[in-house]
Amino acid sequence: MGNNSKELIDQPLLTLEELFTERYFVVPDYQRGYSWEEKQLVDLRKDIENLYDRKHKHYTGTIVATPSQISPNTYEIVDGQQRITTLIILLKTIINSNPEKYSDLESLYIQRGEIGNRHPVLSSNEETRDYFEEVIIRNRTIDYEIKSHECISKAKTFFSKWITDKNNILDRIVEIVTNQLGLLLFTPDNDKEIGIMFEVINNRGKDLSQLEKIKNYFIYFTTVNNKKRLRETINRKWTIIQKNLSFAGKTTNEEENRFIRYCYIVFFDTNKEKSWKVYDQLKLRFNANLKDETYVIECIETIENFLEFVSDASLHYAYFHSNNYFCVSYKGQYKKNFQEILKLLRCQHTNASILPLYLAIMSRLTSSDNILKIINLLVLLEKVNFRIYILPKVTSRADSKQGDMFWFAKEFFDYPDWRDKFTTAYNDVKLEGDIFDWLEANLIQITKYYCPELKFIQSLTIDSDEAEDYYQWNGMRYFLANYEKQLQSFHKHDWGIEYILQSRKEAENNDYLSREHIWAQNHRISDFKAKYIEKRRLGNFVLLGLASNIKLSDNEISAKIIELNNYNSKNIGPLNLVQVHELQEFYSSAHKYVIKKRKSNVQSKYYFSDLSRRINDERETKLIRFALDRWKLPGESLTKFIKVDSFLKEQDNEKYIIKESLESKQ
């Protein structure tokens, strides 16, 4: 910044009192909302505490501010708004503790003017202004809905607790804050310098999410191009976006980055590498330095359309992640249908490959004519995600064929009125119809191609030369929860599959749905290692409601099944788990089979191996039949599988039997 850098260095340190005397401050809308969290609050508190026994000024930060073109003695804060806002929250909290004693602080730092015509000394940006004035200036209690409001509320609580503990030295704290925290004030001269400062600020200090940077840049773009109406639209839309993301429970930088990435993929570009750098890509698309009127108009129109999409997408994102929010806000027909499929999608542990598709599909929710088509596509999407991305051993990488999924999403979004009498879908399958038919055909064909029936079966079974351990399968809880849901339906019970979303910490006083071994890993470990194949097979695992502080025993299989039943089984425990209850039947059947096969009642080490093999065979047969029916595609006929029988391994090289292998032997 040339000579101005030297001017900044030569500036004297100002106290907060000197900085605020005869000045008002405004946080421009292109700045992020208030974002300091406990770490930054603790650091500031330590700075103050370190000055208890000292008298000198302590450098505490730089304030970059530009004189307002509208109001005299008013400055727009380009940098330093987080620190200044925090100090005002602290001072106002002190004032609240004794308004009469600290009335002078009120008029210098909080609001000035006669009663009925008072004006805030610090005005927040559009995102936080009303909340800041109500909660901090007027000292009211209001529930927060977005992240910046939450940070304001927590800062107020943090300082309230601190000054209560330090009530005997409040005067000293006031003296330090107002007269010993030294600040540098720098005022850039022109728009170019402000633009440079904007970029520097946007990329240092407390990390901003891509979403926050984009909002800031859009506001900056509209400011330098004097597009006030769009600036107002951005502020309004961003409030909606923040509220919806808050309802979704997705407010960390990483979570906001993922959301805006999905939006970018659908609206702009399916390129994976570019989609991780949305902020950089949008700066290239909307160059604030180019002033050609035609170019600016095109940019404004695209930004408006993108804002509309992101705003709607944030609502659908909240629906996806919060069933309560969906139930409260969605009033349309087929609510129960939506509720059921959203529950299932929410419970799938991985969804990065399908979320752009979900957002594209839900963008058609504006037309009531599309509702059944949307529901059908979401039902199909759940099956596709399970078959390609959740089943083990289907694809080599977690993001395999992700590019295809992203392309489907963008095509579906870009061509809402597309229809054709003849075209081809994935794998050159002929089809005719509208864009909904096109997407359905593509999703079906890509799933059949990468997860045909044989691979589907193979994904749920292991042979002796495979190292797979189903305890490590992240999708097992979802798989077994769906199995439990079906078992419960036979008893006319509507079982809550969302139990699987509850963490151990959340289930501290309740039952956590855990994956448990039937044949314990450490039972007869001297004869059968923890990684012995029968202990790793899918059939050896059951879903169990287990208090977070309980550890199960390593008893033999019959005793372990009794133990499992005692914790949570049919009509036992709050989760009423039928799959635990049916273990006794699998055990009894397997025990009879092994005794007959071995012609002995002696429970040798080989008895346990054969017993577990037989239980696994019978359970896997039932589980695979369930899975083939549960996740089959529209029009798909999965009829090859007969059963799992590892006792035929000596004659066959596969644990499972399919019709083709039987027919080849006849």
Secondary structure, DSSP 4 states (H G I P E B T S, - for coil): -THHHHHHHHPPPBPHHHHHTT-EEE--TTSPPP---HHHHHHHHHHHHTTTT--S-EEEEEEEEEE-SSSTTEEEEEE-HHHHHHHHHHHHHHHHH-TTTTHHHIIIIIEESSTTS-EESEE--TTTHHHHIIIIIS-------SHHHHHHHHHHHHHHHHHHHTGGGHHHHHHHHHHTEEEEEE---SHHHHHHHHHHHHTSSSPPPHHHHHHHHHHHHHHHTT-HHHHHHHHHHHHHHHHHHHHHT--SHHHHHHHHHHHHHHHT---HHHHT-HHHHHHHHS-TT---HHHHHHHHHHHHHHHHHHHHHHHHHHHHH-HHHHHHH--STTHHHHHHHHHHHHHSS--TTTHHHHHHHHGGGG-GGGHHHHHHHHHHHHHHHIIIIISTTSSSSTTTTHHHHHHHHHHHHH-TT-EEEEEEEGGGEEEEEEHHHHHHHHHHHHHHHHS-HHHHHHHT---TT----GGG-TTHHHHHHHHHHHHHHHTT----GGGGG--TTTTTTS-EEEEEESS-TTTTTTTS-TT-HHHHSGGGEEEEEE-TT-------HHHHHHHHHHHSBTTBSTT--HHHHTHHHHHHHHHHHHHHHHT-----HHHHHHHHHHHHHHHHHHHHHHHHHHTPPTT-----EEEE-GGGTTT-S-SEEEHHHHHHH-
